Amino acid sequence: MTIADAQKNVDAWIKDYGVRYFSELTNTAVLMEEVGELARIMARKYGDQSFKKNESADKLGEEMADVLFVLICLANQTGVDLQKEFTESLTRKAARDKDRHHNNPKL
């Protein structure tokens, strides 16, 4: 599935099941909430915190997918072509960081 396909699929899902998009501001808050849920798992799985009895690292992929879903919602409702923007972002990063990381003694 391409990013463009994902944007179309999310739009179809919203129309079939979601009635309409939440407002951009609400979706921004929902995105922050989803990122927080992802961060919680990351802090416990890869960081110093431990899981509580009912928590599980098994939901890592699910939380990443939730972040992506809401991000795609925001792109759709603000008219952003994520396929185009992501491709351009990779091109910019490749030009900007061509030698940067190879010359980083920390890596």
C-alpha positions, 0 to 999 in steps of 0.5 A, a space after each residue: 500500500 502506498 501512502 496515497 492509498 493509505 490516505 484514500 483508505 482512511 478517507 473511505 473509513 471516515 466516510 463509512 464508519 466515522 461520519 466525519 472527521 473530527 476538527 483539525 484541533 481535536 485531531 491534533 489533540 488525539 494525535 498527541 494522545 496516541 503519541 503519548 500511548 506509544 511513548 508509554 510503551 517505548 519507555 517501558 519496553 526500551 527505557 527504565 520503566 517497568 510494565 504494570 500488571 495489565 500493560 503489554 509491549 505487544 501493543 507497540 505496532 498497534 500504537 504506531 498504527 494509531 499514530 499513523 491513522 490520526 496523522 493521515 486524518 490530519 493530512 486528509 483534512 488539511 489537503 496535504 499529499 503525504 506521498 509527495 511531502 514524504 518523498 520530498 522530505 527524503 530528498 531534502 534529507 539525503 542532500 542535507 545529510 549526505 556526509 553528516 552521519 558518516 562523519 559523526 564520530 558518535 555513530 
